[in-house]
Amino acid sequence: MYVYDQYDQQIVEDRVKQFADQTRRYLAGELSGEEFRPLRLQNGLYIQRFAPMLRVAVPYGLLSATQVRMMAKIARDYDKGYAHISTRQNVQFNWPELEDVPAILGELATVQMHAIQTSGNCIRNTTTDQFAGVAKDEIVDPRPWCEIIRQWSTFHPEFTHLPRKFKIAVNGAVSDRAAIEVHDIGLEAVQNAAGELGFRVSVGGGLGRTPIVGSFINEFLPWQHLISYLDAILRVYNRYGRRDNKYKARIKILVKALTPEVFAQRVDAEWAHLKDGPSTLTDAEVARVAAHFIDPAYKALSDQDAALAALDAEHPGFARWRQRNTFAHKKPGYVAVTLSLKPTGVAPGDVTDKQLDAIADLADRYSFSEVRNSHNQNIILADVEQAQLFTLWGELRENGFATPNVGLLTDIICCPGGDFCSLANAKSIPIAEAIQRRFDDLDYLFDIGNIDLNISGCMNACGHHHVGHIGILGVDKKGQEFYQVSLGGSAGRDASLAQILGPSFAEADMADVIDKIIKVYVEKRTDEESFLDTFRRVGVDPFKERVYAANH
């Protein structure tokens, strides 16, 4: 993983000193709330419903064991003993004291971490596939490219006050596990007929009040021109993006208003001034960054198919876990393991200080002292020897990480919602728990198979409800909390937006509503047909008829 040089370290330490002084001045009444707001947002600090919230940057989801231990320490010393994994691979602390935040940032700086550009109207953290660098279906490791983008975008003077927050995602594999088509800019590594590397570029995706799937405006951008082309996109957006209405200020609105064709023309016209200029990437620069992402010291192993099959037969619980929570690795004899943070009764993505310390210990012993955060709010050990899987499973069970539900209905993506967020219209965590309790039957979960269930507490869609196979949105009806349900979304390749089922439901009805939806799927599916495929085949009407039957 990327390691700071002296300049990186100096920048972060200077920012800590600067923010400590800004906080001191605010607390002393020398800065107003309005003056302090952009300063705190530039350092990941939100003022939420009951307490501040600090969002710590985790570049493309990668953490060392040392950094994980620091997350545990901060949770213990400055928070209520837990942290939260966000849907953008970052770490959030929901209960710090405002006056403690400079000290927290100081502690983060000692392990090459910060909270810069995790909020506000800047280019946010760049995200990618949680299995980057180890996935079997990978064309190119996207992490060096994410790092190049991160270095270009940090403190970029032109793009610190964009019309609205801005997010870039990079995919380097055949499958899209980075949801590039619903980001402001999505980049997909591709090879042309001559075998040269380039990027397919999508712009104008995004969720929130106006969910839009992005449009591909360049089918092959040679890698050398990546930064100059990104500069051109951002300049066009900075120049023409709306600033009169914050809800219409995202790049997706501009791309839709202009049409993708006209937007692409304006980007090309801007790019003509930048192409082949000083931001052109060289082999030497890419090699400098890529040197941080070399493979760890893998052993020469062979796949343990027969031994694992024997263990599966002897231990059905292990078989289930292996089926759901492991992912094929590019190296023989290795496997990537997802630690589920979604046991029933735990808020999705929450992890205690003790668990974080345990994860760091597991990473040291089983996965070259490294972990990944996923968009799905789980944690991954990416390089586990197959021969150690059974032992690891035992340890994961002891620490509450072995729920075999990755990709299943109870592996819910869920924002913190109304109990925490000042923007939320409704609580989201109690809905997630009610659904988890209703479907707390592994046999049934395995039978119904892969289902993405996503919950957002408001239209900002931090829980990505628009792209859930089942999406739930918290809405406010005359001061009462209600929930709107949508079906048929997908964040993968050929992304689709979910269709709203109909009028919203009360909190007490939500588990019943999801139950009815699942029962329709079970009745209508053909052999081996997934929920999404069934929905796309039969449409929304059978689900609507069943769910609203009592009202007719």
N, C-alpha and C positions, 0 to 999 in steps of 0.2 A: 504494500500500500504506500501511498505518497507520504514522504517524510519532509517536514519543513526544512528549508535552508535558513540561514541567518536572517535573510530579508523577510521571509514569511513570518518568522518568530518576532522580529522587531515590529512589524506592522501590527500584529495581534497585541503585543504588549503595549504599544503606543495607544491603540484603541482602548484598551482596558483603563489606562491612566486618564484618557480623555473622558470616557464615560463616567468614571468615578467622580471627576470634577463636575460634570454636567448634573449628575444625580445629587451631589452635595449642594449645588446652587439651586436646584429645584426644591429640595427639602428645606433649604433656608429661605425660600420665597423669592429668590433672585431671578428664577425663571418661571414663567406662567405654565399652566398645564398645556396650553396650546403650543408654547415654544418648546416644551419638553417632549411633546408627542412624537415629532419626526425623529428626534434624537434617540428616544427609547425604541422606536420601531426599527431603526437601523441596527439595533443591538438585540433584536428578537424579543422585546419586552412588551407584552400586551397588558392592559388593565381589564380584568375580566369581572365576572359577577360578584365573586366573593374575595378574590385575591388576584395579584398579578399572575401572569403566566409567562414563563421563559421558554422559548423554543431554541434548542441548541442544534447547530448545523452538524449533520453527519454526511459529508460529501459522498454522493452516490451509495449511501447506506453502509459504508465500510468502517468498522471499528476495531481497534486493537484491544487485547485483553486489558492492557493498562488503562485505556480510555473507558472501557466498560466499568472497571473498578472505580474510576473517578465519578461515573454516573451514579454508582451505588453510594459513594461518599456524599455527593451533593444531595441525593434523595434523603439520606440519613441526617445530615447536618443542617440542611436548609429547607427541607420539605417535610412531607408527612410520611416519609419512608417508602415512597414508590415513584416511578417515572412512567411515562406513557410513550409508546412508539407511535409516531404519526403516520398518516397515509402517504407522506412524502419522504419516508425513511429517516426522518429526524427524531429527536428525543425532546419531549416536553415535560416541564415541571409545572404543576398546577398550583402550588401553594408557597412560593418563595415570598419573603418580605422584600418590599421595594428597596429598603436601605441595604439589604444583603446582596443585591444583584451584582454590584461591582466586585464584591469578594468572590462570588460564584464565577464571574468571568475571569478573575485573576487565577482561580484554581483551574479553570478550563485551559487557560493559556499554558499551564505547566505540562499539559499532555497534548499540545498542538490541537486545541479545539477552541471554538468561539461560537457566538450566536449572531454573527454578521450576516445580513441579507437573508434572514429567514422570515422576514416580514417587511411590510412597507412597499413602496412603489418602485422597486428595483428589480433587477434580474435575480430571481430566487435560486435556491440550490438546484443543480442539475441532477436528474435522477436516471437510473437505469435498472436493468434486470438484476434481481437479487442473486441470480446464479452466474453473473458475468464472470468470465475467466475460467469457469469450470464446466459450463453446460456443453453437452455433446453436440447440440445443434447450432453451435456458434460459428459464424463466418469470420468475425473478428472480435477481439476483446474490446468492449466499448469503454472500459475504465480509463485508459490513457486519454481518449477523446473527451470524456467527461472532465478529466482533470485540466486539459487544455482549455476547455470552455470555462471551467471554474476560474482559472487564472486570468483569462481574458475578461471575465464579467465582474470580478471582485473590484469594487471601487472604481468602476468604469465611469469617468466623469460625465459622459454624455447620457448615461442611462441610469442615473441615481434617482431621477424624478420622472419616471415614465407615466403615461396616463393611468396605468393600473398595473398591479403585480404581474409578473411575467415569468413563465416557467418553461424550461427546456428539458426534453427527455431524449435519450439515445438508446437505440436497440441495435445489438450486433448479432442477433440470432435469427434462425428461421421463424420460430414462434415469437410473437411480440408479447413479452412479459413486462414491458415498461409503459404500456398504454400510450404510445407516442401520438396516436391520432386524436387524443383528447387533451393535448398540451398546446400551448401557444406556438411553440415550434417543436416538431418531432423530427428526429434524424434517424434514418435507417441505413446501416452500412450495406452497401451492395457492390458487386463486382461487374464490370462491363465485359464485353465479349473478349477483350484482350487480357482479361484477368486483373485489370487495375482496380484499386480501391477508390470508392467514392461514396457519396451520401445521397439518398433520396430524401427530399426535404418537404415536410408538411407544415403548413401554417394555419393559424386560425381555429385550432381546436380549443375546447374548454368546456367546463361544466358551469355550475352557478345558475343564475336566473335565466340565462339563454344558453342552454346546452347545444353545442355544435361539434360535429365531427370535422376535423381539419381537412384541408385540401392540399394535395401534392402539387407544388408549383415548380419543382425541379426533379427530374427523374434520375439525373446523374450529375452530382457536383463533385469534381475532382477534389480529393482530400486537401490538397495544397491551398485551396481557396475557401476552406471552411470558415475561417474567422472573418475574412473580408466580406463574404456573403452574409454571415450573421450580422455584421456591422450594417450592411445595406438594408436588411430586413428591419432591424431596430431603428435605423434612421427614418425609414419610410413611416413606420409606426409612430415614432416620436414627433414627426412633422404633421401627420394627418390624423392621428388618433384623437378621438373626442375628449375634451376636458370639461365639457359643460355638464355632464351627467356621469357620475361615477359608475353607474350600472351599465352604461353604454360605451365605457372607455376602454374595454378590452380589445385586443387586436382582432379577435374573432368577429366583432361588430364591424370593424373597418374592412376586413377581407370580404365579409358578406355584402356590405354596402357597395364596395368598388367592383365586386366579383373577383374570384381568384385569378382570372386571366389578366385583369387590369392591374391588380396588386402585383402580380409577377412581373408585369412590364415595368412598373415603377421601381421594383427592386432591381431589375436588370439595368435600368437607366442610372440608378444610384451606384450600382456595383461597377459600372463602366469607369467610374472615377477612382475606384478602390482596388480593382483587380490588378494583380501583379505588383501591388505596392508593398510597403514595409510589413504588413500583417500576413503576407504570404507565408504559409508554413513550409519548413524545410525538413529534409530527412533527419538532419542533426537535432532539430528541436523536438520532433516526434520521438526520436530515439532517446533523448534526454528524459522525457516524461515517461515513456514506455519502460525505461529501465527500473522504475519503481514498481512495476507490475509483472515481474517475472514469476514464473511458477515457484512455489516453495520446494523444499527438498523431498520430492515424492520418492517413495521406494519403488523398486521394480516388482510389482505385485501382479497376480492374476486374479480374475474375477472368482468370487467364492460362491458361485451359483448353487452348487450341490450342497455345500455346508449350510448355506442360508435356507435352502429348501427344507433340509432336515430339521433345522431349528423352527421353521414355520410350522411344520407338521406337529412338532412336539409342543409348541407354545402358540396357540391361536392368537393370543393378545399381541405377541411380537409380530406375527404375520400381518395382522391388521395394521399395526403401527407402521411396519415397513412398507406396506402397500400405499398408505396415505402420506406418510411424513418423510419419505426419502425420494431423492431425485437423481437420475442417472448422471454419472460423472464422466468427463472426457478421458480420465486415466483409469486403466484396468485396476481392479482391486480397491477403488475408492467410491464414495457415494456422498452426496450432499444431504444433510439432515435438517429438517425444519423443526424447531422447538415451538410447539403450539402455545400461544399465550391466550387461548380461548377455552379453558375448562369452564364448565357450567358454574355460574355464580361469580365469575371474575369479569370486570369490565374489559372488553376487547382491547388488547394492546398494552394493558397495565402490567407492570413488572416491579416487584418489591426490591428493596436494597439488598436483602439476603439472596434473592434469586439472581440479581445482577452479579453479585460476587460469585455465586455458584456458576453462572454462565462463563464468567472470566476464567474460572478454574477449569471448567470443561474445555474451553477453547485452548487453554495452555496444554492440556493433556491429549486432546483428540484432534485439534484442527489448526495447528501451527499458530496459535495465539491470535486468531482473527475471527470475527463474527460479521454477519450482515444483518441489517434491518430490511424487512420487506415492506412493500406497499400494503400488503395484507395484514400489517401490524403483527407479524411474527418475527422470530429471530432464527438465523440459519448458521449452522456449522458446515462450512462448504467443502471441507477436505477430510472426511472421516474414512479410516480404513474399514473395509467391509468386515474384516476379521474381528473388529472391535465393536461392531454394531450391537451385539447382544448385551455386552457389558454396559455400553453407553445407554441403551434402552432402560436398563435397571436403574441407572443413576438419574435419568430424566424422569422416570416414574416417581422417584423419591422427592424430586424438586418441583413436581407439578407441571412438567413440560411435555408429557408423553401422551396427551389426549390425541387419539388417532383420527383427527377430524379435518386435516388440511384439505381445503377445496370442497368440504361438505357444508351442509346448511348451517351448522353451528359455528363454522369458521367465519364469523361475521365481521365485516369491516364497519366500524362505527366511530363517529366523531365523539368527543367528550360531551357535547350537547348542553342542554339547558341548565344542568346543575353547575356548570363551569363557565360556559361561554356567554359573554354579554350579547352576542348577536343572535343566539339561538331562540327559536320560537317555542321549542318543546324539548323535553328530556329525550335522550336517545338510549342511554345505558339501560334503564329499566325495560325498554322494549326488547333490547338484545337479550337480556336475562330471561324475560318471559318466554321468548322463542326458544332459547337454549333449554329451559326447563321443560317446555312442551315436547321438544324433540330429543330428550335425553335418553335415547335408545339407539345404541350403535348399530344393531342389526338393521333397523329401519333406515338410519342415515346412510349406511352402506348400500342398501337396496335402492334408495332414490338417487344416489350418486352425486356427481358434481353440480353444485348450485352456488352461485355467488349471491349472497344476500348482503346488501349495503344499506346503511342507515345514516342519514344526515339530520341534524337538528334544525337546519334552516336552509334557505335557498342558496347559500354560498357553497353548499354541496361538498364540504370537506370529507364527508363519508362516501362520496362518489356514487350517490344513489342512482344517478341517471344511467350508469353503465352496469348496474347490478342486474343479474338475471331476474332477481326480485329487488326492487328498490323501495325504500321507505323514507318519506320526507315529513319532518315535523312542521305543522302549520298552526297558526294562531287563529282561533275563531272566537272573536269577542272576548278575548282574555282566557279562553279555554284551549288546552292542548289537544290537537287532533293530528291524525297521521294519514298522509296520502300514499297510496301504493301504486307502483308502476311495474311493468313486466317486460322482459325481452331485451334488456340492455346487454352490451358486451364491450369490454375494454381491450380485447385482443385484436388480432388482425381483422380487417374489415369491420371495425368497431361500429356498434349500433347504439342508438339511444332508446331507452325504455319508453313504452306507451303507458300513459296514466290509465289505471283501471276504472276510476270513477270517483264519486264523492268520498271524502275522507272518513276515518274511523276513530272512535274513542280509544284511549290507551287500553282499557280493559278488554277490548274486542280483538286486539292485534294478534295474539297467539291463535285465536280461532280463525281469523282471516287467513293467516299463513297456512294453517292446517287445511282449510278448504282448498286453497290454491294447489297445495301439494297433492291432495286427493284427486283433483281433476287431472293433474299431470300423470299420476299413477294409473288412472283409468284410461287415459287417452294415448299413452306412449306405446310405441312398438318395441320389440325386443332390442335391447342395447341403445335405445334412443335417449339422448340427454334431455334435460328440462328445456334447454334453449332450443334444441332442434324440434321438440314437440310443440313448443310455443310458436315457432316460426311456421310450422306446418298447419296447426289448427287455428292460430290467431287468438285474439284476446277474448272473443265472445263467450266461449265455454267457461272461462274463468270468471268473467263478469256475471254470467247467469247464476253460477253457483254461489258466489260471494254475496250477491245482493238479493238472493232468492227470497229471503224473509221480508224484504221491503216491498215486495210486489203483491 
